[in-house]
Amino acid sequence: MKSVQLGDTALSASAVALGIMRMVRLNTADATTVLENVVGNGVNFIDSADIYGVGRSEETFGEALKRSGINRNDLIIQSKGGIILDPNKSEGETVFGQRYDFSKDHLIEAVDGILKRMQIDYLDFFLLHRPDALMEPDQIAAAFDELQAAGKVRHFGVSNFNPMQVELVQSAVSQRLMVNQLQFGVMHSGPVDFGLHTNMSDAGSVNHDGEILEYSRLHKMTIQAWSPYQYGMFEGPFIDNPKFPELNAKLQELADAKGVTKNAIATAWILRHPANMQVILGSMNVQHLQESIAGADVALTKQEWYDVYLAAGNTLP
């Protein structure tokens, strides 16, 4: 399993991670099978958020971890907080927020809830989950300091933040922000598109993310790619989707040449980028997970990377 260095820490993590958003679908026995399988295939990183499954995903994970016999200290466990759910709209995997809240009290309460549901004593990473328009950096700093001093969180980061939002938080907190979890993949490549279309006036030149890719590389922040096999935000997977015949043909061609599956090539495409990214796998299907994990050991040439990029409908100036 290829590994990545997380931020500027000495932590070495698997290049692919298990995201447990959909673990709410599983009973404890099936969740244990998933956990044991991915760990057996070299995955040592678990990603969650307090809102996943309205909290039940973390409860199921905690029971699965206990049943599996896997040593908690052999895993790097991460969760996210800061979204207040709307109880009238949220059920199972379908979750909607009614506000974001980065107040000290809420962030500490969020971590305490995560630890209780997961039945663990500490998080390796805690991320701010989507920017709060009303965030007060001194409140975040106070929460981070208390959580770290209490031994509840070792490292911190953000999710879906642009560079200036990162800078705003970093200006107040004493801890280095190590990671930024962003949607990224073959069919969600905005940060790459913008960089390639610099000094152009076409659609690809629109800057949606504030040079987040270059910023992350300069500041040694690990980008964690969520929904790597989706197009749009939650429209669905692009693999084996008849809407994308050229892309799937190219993925299949490379998969055949390298003895893997299209999922593996889509994983390898993200990991080929020199930004030292990590891929978050969200499936609860053991076969799909194994296929995707295999991509961590597939090396794409520069031409193969660009071939996939162009097959996805992108252009070069």
NUBA-226483 format. One record per residue (C-alpha): residue in one letter; chain; residue number from 1; x, y, z. Coordinates in nm, 4 decimals. Last residue first. Example, Ala and Ser with C-alpha at 12.3 -4.5 7.8 and 13.67 -1.06 7.14 Angstrom:
<sites>
[S A 2 [1.3670 -0.1060 0.7140]] [A A 1 [1.2300 -0.4500 0.7800]] 
</sites>
This chain:
<sites>
[P A 317 [-0.5655 2.5473 -2.4043]] [L A 316 [-0.6172 2.1853 -2.2938]] [T A 315 [-0.9669 2.0433 -2.2822]] [N A 314 [-1.1751 1.8412 -2.0403]] [G A 313 [-1.4412 1.5941 -2.1456]] [A A 312 [-1.3504 1.3093 -1.9100]] [A A 311 [-1.1498 1.1563 -2.1935]] [L A 310 [-0.9180 1.4577 -2.1707]] [Y A 309 [-0.8333 1.3916 -1.8059]] [V A 308 [-0.7941 1.0183 -1.8696]] [D A 307 [-0.5461 1.0836 -2.1517]] [Y A 306 [-0.3687 1.3423 -1.9346]] [W A 305 [-0.3003 1.0826 -1.6649]] [E A 304 [-0.1972 0.8258 -1.9264]] [Q A 303 [0.0457 1.0771 -2.0763]] [K A 302 [0.1995 1.1518 -1.7369]] [T A 301 [0.2457 0.7817 -1.6764]] [L A 300 [0.0148 0.6043 -1.4359]] [A A 299 [0.1484 0.3872 -1.1547]] [V A 298 [-0.0938 0.1429 -0.9928]] [D A 297 [-0.0304 0.0437 -0.6299]] [A A 296 [-0.2862 0.2753 -0.4734]] [G A 295 [-0.5315 0.1647 -0.7418]] [A A 294 [-0.5700 -0.1720 -0.5702]] [I A 293 [-0.7648 0.0040 -0.2943]] [S A 292 [-1.0411 0.0806 -0.5435]] [E A 291 [-1.0893 -0.2826 -0.6451]] [Q A 290 [-1.0753 -0.3990 -0.2845]] [L A 289 [-1.3336 -0.1397 -0.1835]] [H A 288 [-1.5645 -0.2382 -0.4679]] [Q A 287 [-1.5418 -0.6031 -0.3620]] [V A 286 [-1.6029 -0.5219 0.0047]] [N A 285 [-1.9102 -0.3095 -0.0664]] [M A 284 [-1.9432 -0.0406 0.2029]] [S A 283 [-1.8289 0.2273 -0.0392]] [G A 282 [-1.6997 0.5664 0.0746]] [L A 281 [-1.3335 0.5550 -0.0208]] [I A 280 [-1.1412 0.8703 0.0783]] [V A 279 [-0.8347 0.9210 -0.1446]] [Q A 278 [-0.5212 1.0894 -0.0042]] [M A 277 [-0.3320 1.3546 -0.1955]] [N A 276 [0.0441 1.4087 -0.2154]] [A A 275 [0.0164 1.7177 -0.4396]] [P A 274 [0.2225 1.5342 -0.7032]] [H A 273 [-0.0901 1.4116 -0.8858]] [R A 272 [-0.0627 1.0410 -0.9598]] [L A 271 [-0.2743 0.9654 -0.6515]] [I A 270 [-0.5856 1.1090 -0.8130]] [W A 269 [-0.5414 0.9102 -1.1362]] [A A 268 [-0.4509 0.5968 -0.9381]] [T A 267 [-0.7937 0.5990 -0.7728]] [A A 266 [-0.9724 0.6342 -1.1076]] [I A 265 [-0.7505 0.3560 -1.2441]] [A A 264 [-0.8429 0.1305 -0.9511]] [N A 263 [-1.2124 0.1937 -1.0031]] [K A 262 [-1.1719 0.1010 -1.3702]] [T A 261 [-1.0437 -0.2395 -1.2683]] [V A 260 [-0.6961 -0.3939 -1.2520]] [G A 259 [-0.4615 -0.5881 -1.4800]] [K A 258 [-0.2553 -0.2914 -1.5936]] [A A 257 [-0.3376 -0.2970 -1.9647]] [D A 256 [-0.6971 -0.4003 -1.9030]] [A A 255 [-0.7460 -0.1181 -1.6532]] [L A 254 [-0.5913 0.1299 -1.8943]] [E A 253 [-0.8324 0.0375 -2.1720]] [Q A 252 [-1.1230 0.0218 -1.9271]] [L A 251 [-1.0535 0.3731 -1.8003]] [K A 250 [-1.0297 0.4985 -2.1572]] [A A 249 [-1.3590 0.3370 -2.2554]] [N A 248 [-1.5234 0.4668 -1.9384]] [L A 247 [-1.4159 0.8209 -2.0196]] [E A 246 [-1.5385 0.8020 -2.3768]] [P A 245 [-1.8743 0.6509 -2.2793]] [F A 244 [-1.9631 0.9029 -2.0058]] [K A 243 [-2.3427 0.9247 -1.9864]] [P A 242 [-2.3526 0.5424 -2.0049]] [N A 241 [-2.2297 0.5266 -1.6420]] [D A 240 [-1.9981 0.2313 -1.5865]] [I A 239 [-1.7823 0.4572 -1.3639]] [F A 238 [-1.9288 0.8068 -1.3453]] [P A 237 [-2.0908 0.7520 -1.0069]] [G A 236 [-2.3962 0.9526 -0.8998]] [E A 235 [-2.5465 1.2993 -0.8906]] [F A 234 [-2.4107 1.3714 -0.5423]] [M A 233 [-2.1829 1.6697 -0.5998]] [G A 232 [-2.1332 1.6654 -0.9760]] [Y A 231 [-1.9773 1.3440 -1.0973]] [Q A 230 [-1.8845 1.0855 -0.8390]] [Y A 229 [-1.5904 0.8435 -0.8224]] [P A 228 [-1.3655 1.0471 -0.5908]] [S A 227 [-1.6486 1.1361 -0.3483]] [W A 226 [-1.3907 1.2856 -0.1077]] [A A 225 [-1.0308 1.3649 -0.1967]] [Q A 224 [-0.8151 1.4371 0.1076]] [I A 223 [-0.5744 1.7194 0.0310]] [T A 222 [-0.2717 1.7113 0.2609]] [M A 221 [-0.1511 2.0540 0.3643]] [K A 220 [0.2184 2.1172 0.3062]] [H A 219 [0.1739 2.4949 0.2898]] [L A 218 [0.2989 2.5367 -0.0674]] [R A 217 [0.1212 2.2223 -0.1841]] [S A 216 [-0.2059 2.3235 -0.0225]] [Y A 215 [-0.1889 2.6727 -0.1722]] [E A 214 [-0.1249 2.5322 -0.5205]] [L A 213 [-0.4315 2.3125 -0.5028]] [I A 212 [-0.6485 2.5711 -0.3295]] [E A 211 [-0.5867 2.8325 -0.5996]] [G A 210 [-0.8972 3.0197 -0.4805]] [D A 209 [-1.1527 2.7429 -0.5234]] [H A 208 [-1.4024 2.8456 -0.7885]] [N A 207 [-1.1619 3.0192 -1.0242]] [V A 206 [-1.3220 3.0221 -1.3681]] [S A 205 [-1.0580 2.9456 -1.6317]] [G A 204 [-1.2223 2.6218 -1.7393]] [A A 203 [-1.5279 2.8090 -1.8621]] [D A 202 [-1.3273 3.0085 -2.1169]] [S A 201 [-1.1547 3.3440 -2.0650]] [M A 200 [-0.7928 3.2273 -2.0549]] [N A 199 [-0.4936 3.3636 -1.8642]] [T A 198 [-0.4725 3.0472 -1.6510]] [H A 197 [-0.6636 2.7595 -1.8091]] [L A 196 [-0.4420 2.4797 -1.6771]] [G A 195 [-0.4611 2.6066 -1.3215]] [F A 194 [-0.8367 2.6493 -1.3350]] [D A 193 [-0.8905 2.2999 -1.4683]] [V A 192 [-0.6717 2.1442 -1.1981]] [P A 191 [-0.8626 2.3086 -0.9131]] [G A 190 [-1.1914 2.2235 -1.0878]] [S A 189 [-1.1276 1.8501 -1.1266]] [H A 188 [-1.4587 1.6946 -1.0295]] [M A 187 [-1.5090 1.4269 -1.2951]] [V A 186 [-1.1670 1.2618 -1.2583]] [G A 185 [-1.1610 1.3248 -0.8859]] [F A 184 [-1.1752 1.5885 -0.6155]] [Q A 183 [-1.4171 1.6870 -0.3413]] [L A 182 [-1.2123 1.8511 -0.0710]] [Q A 181 [-1.0783 1.7519 0.2724]] [N A 180 [-0.8131 1.9978 0.3856]] [V A 179 [-0.5342 1.8598 0.6025]] [M A 178 [-0.2649 1.9666 0.8477]] [L A 177 [-0.3791 2.2880 1.0111]] [R A 176 [-0.0795 2.3687 1.2368]] [Q A 175 [-0.1834 2.4143 1.5975]] [S A 174 [-0.1551 2.7554 1.7607]] [V A 173 [-0.4909 2.8683 1.6259]] [A A 172 [-0.5632 3.2333 1.5494]] [S A 171 [-0.4000 3.3146 1.2151]] [Q A 170 [-0.4586 2.9546 1.1035]] [V A 169 [-0.8343 3.0120 1.1089]] [L A 168 [-0.8143 3.3154 0.8806]] [E A 167 [-0.5474 3.1559 0.6616]] [V A 166 [-0.7633 2.8494 0.6011]] [Q A 165 [-1.0533 3.0750 0.5072]] [M A 164 [-0.8172 3.2631 0.2760]] [P A 163 [-0.7106 2.9408 0.1054]] [N A 162 [-1.0604 2.7993 0.0429]] [F A 161 [-1.2134 2.5565 0.2907]] [N A 160 [-1.4051 2.2378 0.2000]] [S A 159 [-1.2819 2.0489 0.5082]] [V A 158 [-1.0452 2.1690 0.7760]] [G A 157 [-0.7563 2.0424 0.9849]] [F A 156 [-0.6454 1.9470 1.3331]] [H A 155 [-0.4054 1.7114 1.5101]] [R A 154 [-0.3912 1.5226 1.8422]] [V A 153 [-0.7493 1.5437 1.9647]] [K A 152 [-0.8919 1.4272 2.3010]] [G A 151 [-0.5702 1.4567 2.5003]] [A A 150 [-0.7222 1.7154 2.7350]] [A A 149 [-0.4638 1.9728 2.6267]] [Q A 148 [-0.5542 1.9060 2.2621]] [L A 147 [-0.9261 1.9541 2.3127]] [E A 146 [-0.8749 2.2644 2.5260]] [D A 145 [-0.6371 2.4257 2.2786]] [F A 144 [-0.8580 2.3411 1.9803]] [A A 143 [-1.1671 2.4858 2.1497]] [A A 142 [-0.9930 2.8098 2.2476]] [A A 141 [-0.8512 2.8477 1.8971]] [I A 140 [-1.1919 2.7926 1.7386]] [Q A 139 [-1.3458 3.0588 1.9627]] [D A 138 [-1.0592 3.2979 1.8817]] [P A 137 [-1.1180 3.2380 1.5110]] [E A 136 [-1.4805 3.3572 1.5238]] [M A 135 [-1.6812 3.1766 1.2612]] [L A 134 [-1.9991 3.3464 1.1423]] [A A 133 [-1.9816 3.2271 0.7807]] [D A 132 [-1.9013 2.8774 0.9124]] [P A 131 [-1.6836 2.6954 0.6613]] [R A 130 [-1.7468 2.3254 0.5924]] [H A 129 [-1.6638 2.0538 0.8498]] [L A 128 [-1.3893 2.1800 1.0790]] [L A 127 [-1.1610 1.8796 1.1024]] [F A 126 [-1.0479 1.6646 1.3968]] [F A 125 [-0.7484 1.4383 1.3510]] [D A 124 [-0.5903 1.1605 1.5597]] [L A 123 [-0.9058 1.1404 1.7655]] [Y A 122 [-0.8922 1.0324 2.1283]] [D A 121 [-1.0349 0.7959 2.3893]] [I A 120 [-1.2390 0.5617 2.1714]] [Q A 119 [-1.5906 0.4175 2.1959]] [M A 118 [-1.6842 0.5508 1.8496]] [R A 117 [-2.0097 0.6990 1.9797]] [K A 116 [-1.8480 0.8376 2.2946]] [L A 115 [-1.5491 0.9822 2.1096]] [I A 114 [-1.7734 1.1484 1.8528]] [G A 113 [-2.0006 1.2974 2.1178]] [D A 112 [-1.7080 1.4449 2.3097]] [V A 111 [-1.5729 1.5866 1.9835]] [A A 110 [-1.9023 1.7575 1.9039]] [E A 109 [-1.9408 1.8985 2.2558]] [I A 108 [-1.5945 2.0529 2.2294]] [L A 107 [-1.6817 2.2046 1.8927]] [H A 106 [-2.0183 2.3288 2.0204]] [D A 105 [-1.8827 2.4996 2.3278]] [K A 104 [-1.5992 2.6701 2.1418]] [S A 103 [-1.8284 2.8097 1.8748]] [F A 102 [-1.7707 2.6807 1.5232]] [D A 101 [-2.1395 2.6420 1.4391]] [Y A 100 [-2.2807 2.5819 1.0915]] [R A 99 [-2.6554 2.6137 1.0436]] [Q A 98 [-2.9719 2.4199 0.9604]] [G A 97 [-2.7755 2.1325 0.8126]] [F A 96 [-2.9176 1.8588 0.5950]] [V A 95 [-2.8580 1.4852 0.6181]] [T A 94 [-2.9781 1.1965 0.4068]] [E A 93 [-2.7614 0.8996 0.5040]] [G A 92 [-2.9974 0.7981 0.7813]] [E A 91 [-3.2603 1.0666 0.8433]] [S A 90 [-3.2230 1.4423 0.8285]] [K A 89 [-3.4917 1.6831 0.7108]] [N A 88 [-3.6897 1.7594 1.0262]] [P A 87 [-3.3862 1.7107 1.2480]] [D A 86 [-3.1956 1.9940 1.0749]] [L A 85 [-2.8391 1.9091 1.1617]] [I A 84 [-2.5918 2.1502 1.3193]] [I A 83 [-2.2652 2.1292 1.1240]] [G A 82 [-1.9385 2.2010 1.3081]] [G A 81 [-1.7731 1.8624 1.3235]] [K A 80 [-1.5348 1.6289 1.1446]] [S A 79 [-1.3788 1.2945 1.2287]] [Q A 78 [-1.0413 1.1287 1.1924]] [I A 77 [-0.9027 0.7970 1.3117]] [I A 76 [-0.5470 0.6873 1.2347]] [L A 75 [-0.5446 0.3160 1.3125]] [D A 74 [-0.2905 0.0841 1.4754]] [N A 73 [-0.3598 0.2512 1.8105]] [R A 72 [-0.7199 0.1235 1.7979]] [N A 71 [-0.5897 -0.2316 1.7964]] [I A 70 [-0.8119 -0.4408 1.5719]] [G A 69 [-1.0067 -0.6938 1.7803]] [S A 68 [-1.2860 -0.6824 1.5275]] [R A 67 [-1.5698 -0.6710 1.7799]] [K A 66 [-1.4555 -0.3452 1.9387]] [L A 65 [-1.3912 -0.1813 1.6020]] [A A 64 [-1.7296 -0.2976 1.4755]] [E A 63 [-1.9111 -0.1572 1.7796]] [G A 62 [-1.7387 0.1779 1.7397]] [F A 61 [-1.8047 0.1797 1.3655]] [T A 60 [-2.1746 0.1176 1.4237]] [E A 59 [-2.1919 0.4088 1.6675]] [E A 58 [-1.9982 0.6273 1.4254]] [S A 57 [-2.2433 0.5534 1.1450]] [R A 56 [-2.5290 0.6163 1.3875]] [G A 55 [-2.4437 0.9816 1.4363]] [V A 54 [-2.7173 1.1193 1.2089]] [G A 53 [-2.5941 0.8597 0.9579]] [Y A 52 [-2.2886 1.0770 0.9176]] [I A 51 [-2.3409 1.4007 1.1139]] [D A 50 [-2.0448 1.3573 1.3507]] [A A 49 [-1.8077 1.3156 1.0601]] [S A 48 [-1.5923 1.0172 0.9641]] [D A 47 [-1.2614 0.9157 0.8108]] [I A 46 [-1.0648 0.6016 0.9006]] [F A 45 [-0.6963 0.5587 0.8078]] [N A 44 [-0.4959 0.2360 0.8360]] [V A 43 [-0.5745 0.0748 0.4994]] [G A 42 [-0.3306 -0.2052 0.4140]] [N A 41 [-0.5561 -0.4706 0.2629]] [G A 40 [-0.6167 -0.6409 0.5962]] [V A 39 [-0.7311 -0.3045 0.7299]] [V A 38 [-0.9806 -0.2879 0.4448]] [N A 37 [-1.1106 -0.6375 0.5104]] [E A 36 [-1.1306 -0.6102 0.8878]] [L A 35 [-1.3343 -0.2908 0.8637]] [V A 34 [-1.5735 -0.4268 0.6022]] [T A 33 [-1.6268 -0.7512 0.7930]] [T A 32 [-1.6828 -0.5611 1.1167]] [A A 31 [-1.9432 -0.3440 0.9438]] [D A 30 [-2.1208 -0.6597 0.8302]] [A A 29 [-2.1312 -0.7984 1.1841]] [T A 28 [-2.2337 -0.4670 1.3410]] [N A 27 [-2.5283 -0.4119 1.1087]] [L A 26 [-2.4750 -0.2013 0.8013]] [R A 25 [-2.6505 0.0909 0.6316]] [V A 24 [-2.5230 0.3397 0.8916]] [M A 23 [-2.1775 0.2529 0.7584]] [R A 22 [-2.2534 0.4839 0.4653]] [M A 21 [-2.0575 0.7817 0.5993]] [I A 20 [-1.7717 0.5549 0.7068]] [G A 19 [-1.4896 0.6852 0.4869]] [L A 18 [-1.2128 0.4263 0.4566]] [A A 17 [-0.8795 0.5742 0.3562]] [V A 16 [-0.6527 0.5419 0.0543]] [A A 15 [-0.2916 0.6551 0.0484]] [S A 14 [-0.2381 0.4731 0.3768]] [A A 13 [-0.1038 0.7042 0.6424]] [S A 12 [0.2452 0.8001 0.7557]] [L A 11 [0.2392 1.0367 1.0504]] [A A 10 [0.5608 1.2358 1.0955]] [T A 9 [0.3566 1.5526 1.0727]] [D A 8 [0.4025 1.8189 0.8042]] [G A 7 [0.0633 1.7543 0.6511]] [L A 6 [-0.0097 1.3826 0.6531]] [Q A 5 [0.2714 1.1901 0.4862]] [V A 4 [0.1288 0.9564 0.2250]] [S A 3 [0.1546 0.5788 0.1941]] [K A 2 [0.1353 0.3382 -0.0985]] [M A 1 [0.0000 0.0000 0.0000]] 
</sites>
